[in-house]
Amino acid sequence: MTGGTVTLDLHGMNRVQAKAAIDAALRRAGPGVYRLELIHGYHGGSALRDMIRETYGRHPKVKRLEIGLNPGTTELVLREY
């Protein structure tokens, strides 16, 4: 993975599958990856959103979480631009 922001669409995944996908993306993220944009949705419930914010809010590779205008996405900031 190279270049800026990597987007992961987690729709249709359960919490275990989503965590495995996010962990793999974090492992593969090279020095050119600054953010992981996680599309978890919000109409189907908040289980993925809550898991992401609880687990990755304190992950050693994640500097901070950003919640934008779209309530169905969360961005993991890995390094500053």
C-alpha positions as CSV (number, residue, x, y, z in Angstrom):
1,M,0.0,0.0,0.0
2,T,1.4,3.3,-1.0
3,G,0.1,6.8,-1.3
4,G,-1.9,9.0,1.0
5,T,-5.2,7.6,2.0
6,V,-6.3,4.0,1.8
7,T,-10.0,3.3,1.9
8,L,-11.5,0.1,3.3
9,D,-15.2,-0.7,2.8
10,L,-16.3,-2.8,5.7
11,H,-20.0,-3.1,4.7
12,G,-21.3,-6.6,5.2
13,M,-18.5,-7.6,7.6
14,N,-19.0,-8.6,11.2
15,R,-16.7,-7.2,13.9
16,V,-14.2,-10.1,13.7
17,Q,-13.9,-9.8,9.9
18,A,-13.6,-6.0,10.0
19,K,-10.9,-6.1,12.7
20,A,-8.9,-8.7,10.6
21,A,-9.2,-6.4,7.5
22,I,-8.1,-3.3,9.4
23,D,-5.2,-5.1,11.1
24,A,-4.0,-6.3,7.7
25,A,-4.2,-2.8,6.3
26,L,-2.2,-1.4,9.2
27,R,0.5,-4.1,8.7
28,R,0.7,-3.4,5.0
29,A,0.6,0.4,5.3
30,G,4.0,1.8,4.1
31,P,5.5,5.1,4.9
32,G,3.5,6.8,2.2
33,V,0.2,5.9,3.8
34,Y,-1.0,8.7,6.1
35,R,-4.6,7.7,6.7
36,L,-7.0,4.7,6.6
37,E,-10.5,5.7,5.7
38,L,-12.9,3.1,7.1
39,I,-16.4,3.0,5.7
40,H,-18.5,1.2,8.2
41,G,-21.9,2.7,7.5
42,Y,-24.4,3.8,10.2
43,H,-27.9,2.8,9.1
44,G,-27.4,-0.9,10.0
45,G,-26.3,-0.2,13.6
46,S,-23.2,1.0,15.4
47,A,-21.3,-2.2,16.2
48,L,-18.5,-1.7,13.7
49,R,-18.2,2.0,14.4
50,D,-18.0,1.4,18.2
51,M,-15.4,-1.4,17.7
52,I,-13.3,0.8,15.5
53,R,-13.3,3.8,17.8
54,E,-12.7,1.7,21.0
55,T,-10.0,-0.6,19.5
56,Y,-8.1,1.8,17.2
57,G,-8.4,4.9,19.3
58,R,-5.6,3.6,21.4
59,H,-3.7,1.5,18.8
60,P,0.1,2.2,18.8
61,K,0.2,2.9,15.0
62,V,-2.8,5.3,15.1
63,K,-2.0,8.9,16.1
64,R,-5.7,9.9,16.3
65,L,-9.2,9.2,15.0
66,E,-11.0,11.7,12.8
67,I,-14.8,11.6,12.5
68,G,-15.8,13.7,9.5
69,L,-19.1,15.0,8.3
70,N,-20.2,11.6,7.1
71,P,-21.3,9.6,10.1
72,G,-20.6,6.3,8.2
73,T,-16.8,6.8,8.1
74,T,-14.0,7.0,10.6
75,E,-10.4,7.9,9.6
76,L,-7.4,6.5,11.3
77,V,-4.6,9.1,11.1
78,L,-1.2,7.2,11.0
79,R,1.0,10.2,10.4
80,E,0.8,13.8,9.6
81,Y,1.1,15.1,6.0
